[in-house]
Amino acid sequence: MQAKRKIVVLLKGYPRLSETFIAQELLGLEKAGFELELVAMRRPTDKKRHPVHDEIRAPVHYLPEYLHEEPLRVLRALWKVHTRPGFGAALKQFWRDLKRDVTRNRFRRFGQAAVLVAEWPADAGWLHVHFIHTPASVASYASQIGGVPWTVSAHAKDIWTSKDWDLAEKLARADWAVTCTGVGYEKLKNLAGDRNNVNLSYHGLDLDRFPHFDGARPARDGSDPADPVRILSVGRAVKKKGYDTVLRALAKLPASLNWHFTHIGGGDELSKLKALAEELGLSGRITWKGAMDQRDVLTLYRESDLFTLGCRITADGDRDGLPNVLVEAASQRLMAVATHVSGISELFLNGENALLVGPDDADALSRSLETAATDPALRERLGTAAETRVRQDFDYHNSIHDLDRLFHEAWARRDA
C-alpha cells in the first residue's frame, strides 16, 4: 500500500515576518504539488503579514504554547495516546533527555507532542519540522508516539545553540535533514556519522518577487548635505545582528561625510539601540522604520545606495546562517558591507561582490562603509556582481527541487 502523502509541517511560530524563507518554501512546495497542513507551536505576534502568507492554502493549527493554558486539551491528548505502541519508547526518551536538560521546556515539548499526535490529520503520513532545536524535540517525540516518519530543516540558531548530543540523537531518529549553509552542513554531517542523512540546500530567493531593478541610482558620494548617501539595514534588533557595532561604525565616519541610515525591523534590542544612537549623537541621521512587509522593503532596497549588517557570534554560540536580507539586497544590485560570519562568506567574496570585515570591529566596518559611501562606481560594480551571483545560484526553485527529490526518495523507500 502506498504511504499517505500529505505532509504536516511543524513550525515554531506562524506567520512570522522574519521567516519569509519558510513561507516561500511552503508556497513553493504547494506549487510543486505537495499537500500541506501547518501546525505551529506559537501564535503570531507580528501585526503585519507578507503577501506570500496569504497565498499559502494550507490550513493552520496551533498547539498549546504553554501546557497550563490548555490543561484539559493536554490531558485528553495524553489519555488518548498513552496506549499507542510507541508511547513507552517516547516516554523513556523524554526521561533521558530531561536528565540532561532539566527544564520546564522538556515537559512542554512532550505535552505538545502528545497533542500533535492526538489531533493528527487522518490523511497525513509525514511530519516535517523547521528548526532542529525545540520544534524537532516535539517532532521526535511525536514520531515515536505516532509511528510517523519525520524530517527536519535546520537553519542557524537552532544548530549553534543546541548541545551536540541533542543534535546527534535527533539526526539518528530523523529520516533526513536539510540545512542552508555549508558551515551548518559540515557540523551536522559530522554529528550524523554513518547515517549520512544530512543535505545542503540554500534557501534562495523567489526572484519573481524580487525582479531585476533597471533604475539608475544617483551617484551620491556623501559630499552634498542635501543629498546624503542612503545606508540601509534590514533585520531584527537582536544581539547576533551586531547593530551596536554598526552604530559605532557610523559614529566613526568622517564629519565631512553626509549619510543617513535607515533600519527596518523590530526586536528586543531596539530601545537599547535607539539609546546608543542618542548617546553617539546619531539620532538625527537615523530613521527607525520598524517592521515592514516585503513590498515596502523592496522599495527601500531600490531607493538606497548601500546595505550593511554587522552579524556576530554571541556568547551562547548563536549566529545567523545566511541572512536572507543579504540575498534580497543583492538581487536589487545593492552593494553590501557586512561581516564574514557563518554563511555570509558563502554568498559574498570580499572585494569581488561585497566588502567584508571581521565581526565586532567597528573601526574596520567604518572604513569599509566610508570606502563604499564615497565611491559610487565601486558600489555599482560590486552590486552588479552580487546580483549576478544571486540570480545564478540563489533561485529558490533549486531548494524546492532538492526537497521534492528528498521527499519522493523517502516515500519510495517506505513504499518498497
Long-range contacts (C-beta under 8 A, 24 or more apart in sequence): 2-415, 3-125, 3-126, 3-411, 3-414, 3-415, 4-123, 4-124, 4-125, 4-126, 5-34, 5-35, 5-125, 5-126, 5-411, 6-35, 6-36, 6-37, 6-121, 6-123, 6-124, 6-125, 6-126, 7-34, 7-35, 7-36, 7-37, 7-124, 7-126, 7-127, 7-128, 7-407, 8-36, 8-37, 8-38, 8-39, 8-116, 8-120, 8-121, 8-124, 8-126, 8-127, 8-128, 9-36, 9-37, 9-38, 9-39, 9-58, 9-128, 9-129, 9-130, 10-39, 10-40, 10-41, 10-116, 10-127, 10-128, 10-129, 10-130, 10-135, 10-138, 10-139, 10-142, 11-38, 11-39, 11-40, 11-41, 11-129, 11-130, 11-135, 12-40, 12-41, 12-42, 12-130, 12-131, 12-134, 12-135, 13-40, 13-41, 13-42, 13-43, 13-44, 13-45, 14-38, 14-40, 14-42, 14-44, 14-60, 15-44, 15-46, 15-49, 15-50, 15-53, 16-44, 16-46, 17-46, 17-48, 17-49, 17-50, 17-266, 17-291, 17-293, 18-236, 18-265, 20-50, 20-52, 20-294, 20-324, 21-180, 21-203, 21-324, 22-130, 23-50, 23-52, 23-53, 23-56, 24-52, 24-203, 24-205, 24-206, 24-396, 25-153, 25-203, 25-396, 25-399, 25-400, 25-403, 26-56, 26-58, 27-52, 27-55, 27-56, 28-206, 28-396, 28-397, 28-399, 28-400, 29-400, 29-403, 29-404, 30-56, 30-57, 30-58, 31-400, 32-400, 32-404, 34-404, 34-407, 37-61, 37-121, 37-124, 39-63, 39-116, 41-65, 41-112, 41-134, 41-135, 41-138, 46-266, 46-291, 47-291, 48-291, 48-292, 48-293, 49-293, 50-293, 50-294, 51-293, 51-294, 51-295, 52-206, 52-209, 52-294, 61-119, 63-112, 63-115, 63-116, 63-138, 64-111, 64-112, 64-115, 66-108, 67-107, 67-108, 67-111, 67-112, 73-115, 74-111, 74-114, 74-115, 76-118, 77-111, 77-114, 77-115, 77-117, 77-118, 77-119, 78-111, 78-114, 80-114, 80-118, 81-114, 81-117, 81-118, 81-145, 81-146, 84-117, 84-145, 84-146, 84-147, 85-147, 86-144, 86-145, 86-146, 86-147, 87-144, 87-145, 89-144, 90-141, 90-144, 90-145, 93-140, 93-141, 93-144, 94-141, 97-137, 97-166, 100-163, 100-165, 100-166, 101-163, 101-166, 105-134, 106-137, 109-134, 109-137, 109-138, 109-141, 110-141, 112-138, 113-137, 113-138, 113-139, 113-140, 113-141, 113-142, 113-145, 114-141, 114-142, 114-145, 116-142, 116-146, 117-142, 117-145, 117-146, 120-146, 120-148, 124-148, 125-149, 126-150, 126-151, 126-407, 126-410, 126-411, 127-151, 128-152, 128-153, 129-153, 130-155, 131-155, 131-158, 132-158, 132-159, 132-162, 132-167, 132-170, 132-177, 132-188, 133-157, 133-158, 133-161, 133-162, 133-166, 136-170, 136-174, 137-166, 137-170, 139-174, 140-169, 140-170, 140-173, 140-174, 143-173, 144-173, 149-175, 149-410, 149-414, 150-174, 150-175, 151-175, 151-176, 151-177, 151-178, 151-406, 151-407, 151-410, 152-177, 152-178, 153-177, 153-178, 153-179, 153-180, 154-178, 154-179, 154-180, 154-184, 154-188, 155-179, 155-180, 155-184, 155-321, 156-181, 156-184, 156-318, 156-319, 156-320, 156-321, 156-342, 157-240, 157-318, 157-319, 159-184, 159-187, 159-188, 160-313, 160-317, 160-318, 160-319, 161-316, 161-317, 161-318, 164-191, 167-191, 168-192, 168-193, 171-195, 171-197, 171-198, 175-410, 176-406, 176-410, 178-402, 178-403, 178-406, 179-321, 180-321, 180-322, 180-343, 180-399, 181-321, 181-322, 181-342, 181-343, 181-346, 182-343, 182-346, 183-342, 183-343, 183-346, 184-321, 184-342, 184-343, 199-402, 199-406, 201-398, 201-399, 201-402, 201-403, 202-322, 202-346, 202-393, 202-394, 202-398, 202-399, 203-322, 203-324, 203-327, 203-394, 203-396, 203-399, 204-327, 204-394, 204-395, 204-396, 204-397, 204-398, 204-399, 205-324, 205-327, 205-328, 205-331, 205-390, 205-394, 205-395, 205-396, 206-396, 207-331, 207-390, 207-391, 207-395, 207-396, 209-294, 209-298, 210-298, 210-328, 210-331, 210-332, 212-331, 212-333, 212-387, 212-391, 213-301, 213-302, 213-332, 213-333, 215-302, 217-305, 217-333, 217-376, 217-379, 217-380, 218-305, 218-376, 219-376, 219-377, 220-305, 220-376, 221-373, 221-374, 221-375, 221-376, 222-256, 222-257, 222-258, 222-259, 222-373, 222-374, 223-258, 224-258, 225-258, 227-258, 228-258, 228-259, 228-260, 228-285, 229-257, 229-258, 229-259, 229-260, 229-305, 229-306, 229-373, 230-259, 230-260, 230-262, 230-303, 230-304, 230-305, 230-306, 231-259, 231-260, 231-261, 231-262, 231-304, 231-305, 231-306, 231-307, 231-308, 231-369, 231-373, 232-261, 232-262, 232-264, 232-300, 232-301, 232-304, 232-306, 232-307, 232-308, 232-329, 232-334, 233-261, 233-262, 233-263, 233-264, 233-307, 233-308, 233-309, 234-263, 234-264, 234-265, 234-297, 234-307, 234-325, 234-328, 234-329, 235-264, 235-265, 235-267, 235-309, 235-323, 235-325, 236-265, 236-266, 236-267, 237-263, 237-265, 237-266, 237-267, 237-268, 237-269, 237-270, 237-273, 238-267, 238-268, 238-269, 239-269, 239-312, 239-314, 239-318, 240-311, 240-312, 240-313, 240-314, 240-318, 240-319, 240-320, 241-267, 241-309, 241-310, 241-311, 241-312, 241-320, 242-309, 242-310, 242-311, 242-312, 242-339, 242-359, 242-360, 243-269, 243-273, 243-310, 244-269, 244-272, 244-273, 244-276, 244-310, 245-310, 245-312, 245-359, 245-360, 245-361, 245-362, 245-365, 246-308, 246-309, 246-310, 246-365, 247-273, 247-276, 247-277, 247-280, 247-282, 248-280, 248-362, 248-366, 249-310, 249-362, 249-363, 249-365, 249-366, 249-369, 250-280, 250-282, 250-285, 250-366, 250-369, 251-280, 251-281, 251-282, 252-362, 252-363, 252-366, 253-366, 253-369, 253-370, 253-373, 254-370, 257-370, 257-373, 257-374, 259-285, 259-373, 260-285, 260-286, 260-287, 261-285, 261-286, 261-287, 262-286, 262-287, 262-289, 262-300, 262-304, 263-287, 263-288, 263-289, 264-289, 264-290, 264-291, 264-292, 264-297, 264-300, 265-289, 265-290, 265-291, 266-290, 266-291, 297-328, 298-328, 298-332, 301-328, 301-329, 301-332, 301-334, 302-332, 302-334, 304-334, 305-334, 305-373, 305-376, 305-379, 306-334, 306-335, 306-336, 306-337, 306-369, 306-372, 306-373, 306-379, 307-334, 307-335, 307-336, 307-337, 307-338, 308-336, 308-337, 308-338, 308-365, 308-369, 309-336, 309-338, 309-339, 310-338, 310-339, 310-359, 310-360, 310-365, 311-338, 311-339, 311-341, 311-342, 311-344, 311-359, 312-339, 312-341, 312-359, 312-360, 313-341, 313-342, 313-359, 320-344, 322-346, 322-347, 327-390, 327-394, 329-386, 330-354, 330-383, 330-386, 330-387, 330-389, 330-390, 331-387, 331-390, 331-391, 332-387, 333-380, 333-383, 333-384, 333-386, 333-387, 334-383, 334-386, 335-372, 335-378, 335-379, 335-380, 335-382, 335-383, 335-386, 336-386, 337-365, 337-368, 337-369, 337-372, 339-365, 347-386, 347-389, 347-390, 347-394, 348-386, 351-382, 352-382, 352-385, 353-382, 353-385, 353-386, 353-388, 353-389, 354-382, 354-386, 355-382
